[in-house]
Structures are given as C-alpha cells and as structure tokens.
Amino acid sequence: MTILEEILAHKRKEVAESKELRPIKLLEKSIFFETESVSMSEYLKRPDKVGIIAEIKRASPSKGMIHEYIDVEQLSIGYMQAGASALSVLSDAKYFSGSLKDVEIARKFNYCPILRKDFMVSEYQIIEAKSSGADCILLIAAALDAKTCSDLAKSARGLGLEVLLEVHNKEEIDSHASEYVNVIGVNNRNLHDFTTNIETSMELVEHIPNEFVKISESGISNAKAIKQLQGVGFDGFLIGGYFMEHAHPEDACAQLIKEVLKA
C-alpha cells in the first residue's frame, strides 16, 4: 500500500465517523454557510500580487513534524500582511496535524481566499469546507477516478466554492480537467513516493488549457524558481514546507515576495 492509499483508506473511515458526529443539517447552520466565497482564481490573477498561496502546515508524511506550535490567527494574518495572495490550510489531523478549526480561525481573521487542503473523497467534506469558511477545495486527481472528481467539483461549485484540481502528469490533466474546475495545480511531489521535482511543472504547463488558472505546488523555495515558473505561464505558487521550516513562516514569506519583486 502506498502512502496515498493508506491516507485515503483512513480518510474514508474518518468521514464516516464525522457524518455520525456532525450531521449535514448541523453543518448547514454554520454562520459561514450563507457567506459569499472569495474567488481564489481572481486573487491569483491580481497584478499587485505575486500569486503565492501561503500554507499553514504543522506536519507532513514526508517530513514528520515541521512546526508543532502554530498560532493560526497570528500566522494567517502575518501571511496576508506579507503579501500572500491566498491561504492554504491543512485540515487533515492524522497525517498533517491540522483541523477544520484551523480553517475557521483563518477565516475569522482574514478577508482573502482560503483553500481547505485535505484528501477529499466525499461530498460531505465539501459541506464541511463551506461550513468552516473555506472558499476553495482541493481535489487530487491521483486520489479520485474522473467521474467522482467531476461530481465532487460540480457539488463544490453548487455551494459557491471554487475547485483546485491537483495533477502530476498529462494523463490526469486529460482525464480529470472539467468545466467545474477553476484552478489546475501541478504537484511537483509524487504522492506515491513523495519525491519532489520542480521540472514536473515546467513539463506539464503546456498541456493545461488556458481557461484554467495555473499554479505550481511543492518544492518551491526561491525567487529564481518562481520567476522561471511565471515565465512559462504559471499564475500562482503553493508554498508550505519552505515557510513552515522557519521559526517565523510569515517573515520567510515576506522575504521571498520581496526577492521575487526585485528579480
């Protein structure tokens, strides 16, 4: 069993338990449920921003614990003050030490697009995302068959959420991109063995249709890489591990944005 398969098996059990504890009717009573979403695709295209989606991530399967003690309020505000275009908040508990509470806190203190980053396998999780204040959900092509992916994307759009489709090869773009997707993200990390190579983005960008906003994810840590990726057509850059390895991730974010603007 690969790491991805292990995560998905656990996620299905977790979702089943959550449905029992927090029925959909309860989720729909959230103060966030009727709130209009903030468009991530629009923010990533803003000319006054670099396009960085700054991630709040305590841990990962590949690196273990990265930054255990995070004040989500302080860090989320710090990222936005640094000039980030959007926030990505890990909500997976077992493998990333996150929670939906983190999404709610980020929403409470920021007016910006927020991505709920998790392994989505059920429409229930989309309703959870909306009720927590997220504006966008992540759908991972490697984790879903094409029909399920399209169905989940359609459900998300029906709730006013945007959809980020994560791909790792041309076949996933061809099979999983649909009219319900707003943003396509090339994950430079192979989810089956967790190796990272930024060349993956460089090779795949030409295969992403122009109607989608394009982002590159994972393994990005310097202004040179961002300028290269911008040069071939990427609009945004999801960065988590690099920022979170610093004592003050928001300062690392601010420094990187300054370097990109100077380059």
Secondary structure as a PSIPRED ss2 file (coil, helix, strand):
# PSIPRED VFORMAT (PSIPRED V4.0)

   1 M C   1.000  0.000  0.000
   2 T C   1.000  0.000  0.000
   3 I H   0.000  1.000  0.000
   4 L H   0.000  1.000  0.000
   5 E H   0.000  1.000  0.000
   6 E H   0.000  1.000  0.000
   7 I H   0.000  1.000  0.000
   8 L H   0.000  1.000  0.000
   9 A H   0.000  1.000  0.000
  10 H H   0.000  1.000  0.000
  11 K H   0.000  1.000  0.000
  12 R H   0.000  1.000  0.000
  13 K H   0.000  1.000  0.000
  14 E H   0.000  1.000  0.000
  15 V H   0.000  1.000  0.000
  16 A H   0.000  1.000  0.000
  17 E H   0.000  1.000  0.000
  18 S H   0.000  1.000  0.000
  19 K H   0.000  1.000  0.000
  20 E H   0.000  1.000  0.000
  21 L H   0.000  1.000  0.000
  22 R C   1.000  0.000  0.000
  23 P C   1.000  0.000  0.000
  24 I H   0.000  1.000  0.000
  25 K H   0.000  1.000  0.000
  26 L H   0.000  1.000  0.000
  27 L H   0.000  1.000  0.000
  28 E C   1.000  0.000  0.000
  29 K C   1.000  0.000  0.000
  30 S C   1.000  0.000  0.000
  31 I C   1.000  0.000  0.000
  32 F C   1.000  0.000  0.000
  33 F C   1.000  0.000  0.000
  34 E C   1.000  0.000  0.000
  35 T C   1.000  0.000  0.000
  36 E C   1.000  0.000  0.000
  37 S C   1.000  0.000  0.000
  38 V C   1.000  0.000  0.000
  39 S C   1.000  0.000  0.000
  40 M H   0.000  1.000  0.000
  41 S H   0.000  1.000  0.000
  42 E H   0.000  1.000  0.000
  43 Y H   0.000  1.000  0.000
  44 L H   0.000  1.000  0.000
  45 K C   1.000  0.000  0.000
  46 R C   1.000  0.000  0.000
  47 P C   1.000  0.000  0.000
  48 D C   1.000  0.000  0.000
  49 K C   1.000  0.000  0.000
  50 V C   1.000  0.000  0.000
  51 G C   1.000  0.000  0.000
  52 I E   0.000  0.000  1.000
  53 I E   0.000  0.000  1.000
  54 A E   0.000  0.000  1.000
  55 E E   0.000  0.000  1.000
  56 I E   0.000  0.000  1.000
  57 K C   1.000  0.000  0.000
  58 R C   1.000  0.000  0.000
  59 A E   0.000  0.000  1.000
  60 S E   0.000  0.000  1.000
  61 P C   1.000  0.000  0.000
  62 S C   1.000  0.000  0.000
  63 K C   1.000  0.000  0.000
  64 G E   0.000  0.000  1.000
  65 M E   0.000  0.000  1.000
  66 I C   1.000  0.000  0.000
  67 H C   1.000  0.000  0.000
  68 E C   1.000  0.000  0.000
  69 Y C   1.000  0.000  0.000
  70 I C   1.000  0.000  0.000
  71 D C   1.000  0.000  0.000
  72 V H   0.000  1.000  0.000
  73 E H   0.000  1.000  0.000
  74 Q H   0.000  1.000  0.000
  75 L H   0.000  1.000  0.000
  76 S H   0.000  1.000  0.000
  77 I H   0.000  1.000  0.000
  78 G H   0.000  1.000  0.000
  79 Y H   0.000  1.000  0.000
  80 M H   0.000  1.000  0.000
  81 Q H   0.000  1.000  0.000
  82 A H   0.000  1.000  0.000
  83 G C   1.000  0.000  0.000
  84 A C   1.000  0.000  0.000
  85 S C   1.000  0.000  0.000
  86 A E   0.000  0.000  1.000
  87 L E   0.000  0.000  1.000
  88 S E   0.000  0.000  1.000
  89 V E   0.000  0.000  1.000
  90 L E   0.000  0.000  1.000
  91 S C   1.000  0.000  0.000
  92 D C   1.000  0.000  0.000
  93 A C   1.000  0.000  0.000
  94 K C   1.000  0.000  0.000
  95 Y C   1.000  0.000  0.000
  96 F C   1.000  0.000  0.000
  97 S C   1.000  0.000  0.000
  98 G C   1.000  0.000  0.000
  99 S C   1.000  0.000  0.000
 100 L H   0.000  1.000  0.000
 101 K H   0.000  1.000  0.000
 102 D H   0.000  1.000  0.000
 103 V H   0.000  1.000  0.000
 104 E H   0.000  1.000  0.000
 105 I H   0.000  1.000  0.000
 106 A H   0.000  1.000  0.000
 107 R H   0.000  1.000  0.000
 108 K H   0.000  1.000  0.000
 109 F H   0.000  1.000  0.000
 110 N C   1.000  0.000  0.000
 111 Y C   1.000  0.000  0.000
 112 C C   1.000  0.000  0.000
 113 P C   1.000  0.000  0.000
 114 I E   0.000  0.000  1.000
 115 L E   0.000  0.000  1.000
 116 R E   0.000  0.000  1.000
 117 K E   0.000  0.000  1.000
 118 D C   1.000  0.000  0.000
 119 F C   1.000  0.000  0.000
 120 M C   1.000  0.000  0.000
 121 V C   1.000  0.000  0.000
 122 S C   1.000  0.000  0.000
 123 E H   0.000  1.000  0.000
 124 Y H   0.000  1.000  0.000
 125 Q H   0.000  1.000  0.000
 126 I H   0.000  1.000  0.000
 127 I H   0.000  1.000  0.000
 128 E H   0.000  1.000  0.000
 129 A H   0.000  1.000  0.000
 130 K H   0.000  1.000  0.000
 131 S H   0.000  1.000  0.000
 132 S H   0.000  1.000  0.000
 133 G C   1.000  0.000  0.000
 134 A C   1.000  0.000  0.000
 135 D C   1.000  0.000  0.000
 136 C E   0.000  0.000  1.000
 137 I E   0.000  0.000  1.000
 138 L E   0.000  0.000  1.000
 139 L E   0.000  0.000  1.000
 140 I E   0.000  0.000  1.000
 141 A H   0.000  1.000  0.000
 142 A H   0.000  1.000  0.000
 143 A H   0.000  1.000  0.000
 144 L C   1.000  0.000  0.000
 145 D C   1.000  0.000  0.000
 146 A H   0.000  1.000  0.000
 147 K H   0.000  1.000  0.000
 148 T H   0.000  1.000  0.000
 149 C H   0.000  1.000  0.000
 150 S H   0.000  1.000  0.000
 151 D H   0.000  1.000  0.000
 152 L H   0.000  1.000  0.000
 153 A H   0.000  1.000  0.000
 154 K H   0.000  1.000  0.000
 155 S H   0.000  1.000  0.000
 156 A H   0.000  1.000  0.000
 157 R H   0.000  1.000  0.000
 158 G H   0.000  1.000  0.000
 159 L C   1.000  0.000  0.000
 160 G C   1.000  0.000  0.000
 161 L C   1.000  0.000  0.000
 162 E E   0.000  0.000  1.000
 163 V E   0.000  0.000  1.000
 164 L E   0.000  0.000  1.000
 165 L E   0.000  0.000  1.000
 166 E E   0.000  0.000  1.000
 167 V E   0.000  0.000  1.000
 168 H C   1.000  0.000  0.000
 169 N C   1.000  0.000  0.000
 170 K H   0.000  1.000  0.000
 171 E H   0.000  1.000  0.000
 172 E H   0.000  1.000  0.000
 173 I H   0.000  1.000  0.000
 174 D H   0.000  1.000  0.000
 175 S H   0.000  1.000  0.000
 176 H H   0.000  1.000  0.000
 177 A C   1.000  0.000  0.000
 178 S C   1.000  0.000  0.000
 179 E C   1.000  0.000  0.000
 180 Y C   1.000  0.000  0.000
 181 V C   1.000  0.000  0.000
 182 N C   1.000  0.000  0.000
 183 V E   0.000  0.000  1.000
 184 I E   0.000  0.000  1.000
 185 G E   0.000  0.000  1.000
 186 V E   0.000  0.000  1.000
 187 N E   0.000  0.000  1.000
 188 N C   1.000  0.000  0.000
 189 R E   0.000  0.000  1.000
 190 N C   1.000  0.000  0.000
 191 L C   1.000  0.000  0.000
 192 H C   1.000  0.000  0.000
 193 D C   1.000  0.000  0.000
 194 F C   1.000  0.000  0.000
 195 T C   1.000  0.000  0.000
 196 T E   0.000  0.000  1.000
 197 N C   1.000  0.000  0.000
 198 I C   1.000  0.000  0.000
 199 E H   0.000  1.000  0.000
 200 T H   0.000  1.000  0.000
 201 S H   0.000  1.000  0.000
 202 M H   0.000  1.000  0.000
 203 E H   0.000  1.000  0.000
 204 L H   0.000  1.000  0.000
 205 V H   0.000  1.000  0.000
 206 E H   0.000  1.000  0.000
 207 H H   0.000  1.000  0.000
 208 I C   1.000  0.000  0.000
 209 P C   1.000  0.000  0.000
 210 N C   1.000  0.000  0.000
 211 E C   1.000  0.000  0.000
 212 F C   1.000  0.000  0.000
 213 V E   0.000  0.000  1.000
 214 K E   0.000  0.000  1.000
 215 I E   0.000  0.000  1.000
 216 S E   0.000  0.000  1.000
 217 E E   0.000  0.000  1.000
 218 S C   1.000  0.000  0.000
 219 G C   1.000  0.000  0.000
 220 I C   1.000  0.000  0.000
 221 S C   1.000  0.000  0.000
 222 N C   1.000  0.000  0.000
 223 A H   0.000  1.000  0.000
 224 K H   0.000  1.000  0.000
 225 A H   0.000  1.000  0.000
 226 I H   0.000  1.000  0.000
 227 K H   0.000  1.000  0.000
 228 Q H   0.000  1.000  0.000
 229 L H   0.000  1.000  0.000
 230 Q H   0.000  1.000  0.000
 231 G H   0.000  1.000  0.000
 232 V C   1.000  0.000  0.000
 233 G C   1.000  0.000  0.000
 234 F C   1.000  0.000  0.000
 235 D C   1.000  0.000  0.000
 236 G E   0.000  0.000  1.000
 237 F E   0.000  0.000  1.000
 238 L E   0.000  0.000  1.000
 239 I E   0.000  0.000  1.000
 240 G C   1.000  0.000  0.000
 241 G H   0.000  1.000  0.000
 242 Y H   0.000  1.000  0.000
 243 F H   0.000  1.000  0.000
 244 M H   0.000  1.000  0.000
 245 E C   1.000  0.000  0.000
 246 H C   1.000  0.000  0.000
 247 A C   1.000  0.000  0.000
 248 H C   1.000  0.000  0.000
 249 P H   0.000  1.000  0.000
 250 E H   0.000  1.000  0.000
 251 D H   0.000  1.000  0.000
 252 A H   0.000  1.000  0.000
 253 C H   0.000  1.000  0.000
 254 A H   0.000  1.000  0.000
 255 Q H   0.000  1.000  0.000
 256 L H   0.000  1.000  0.000
 257 I H   0.000  1.000  0.000
 258 K H   0.000  1.000  0.000
 259 E H   0.000  1.000  0.000
 260 V H   0.000  1.000  0.000
 261 L H   0.000  1.000  0.000
 262 K H   0.000  1.000  0.000
 263 A C   1.000  0.000  0.000
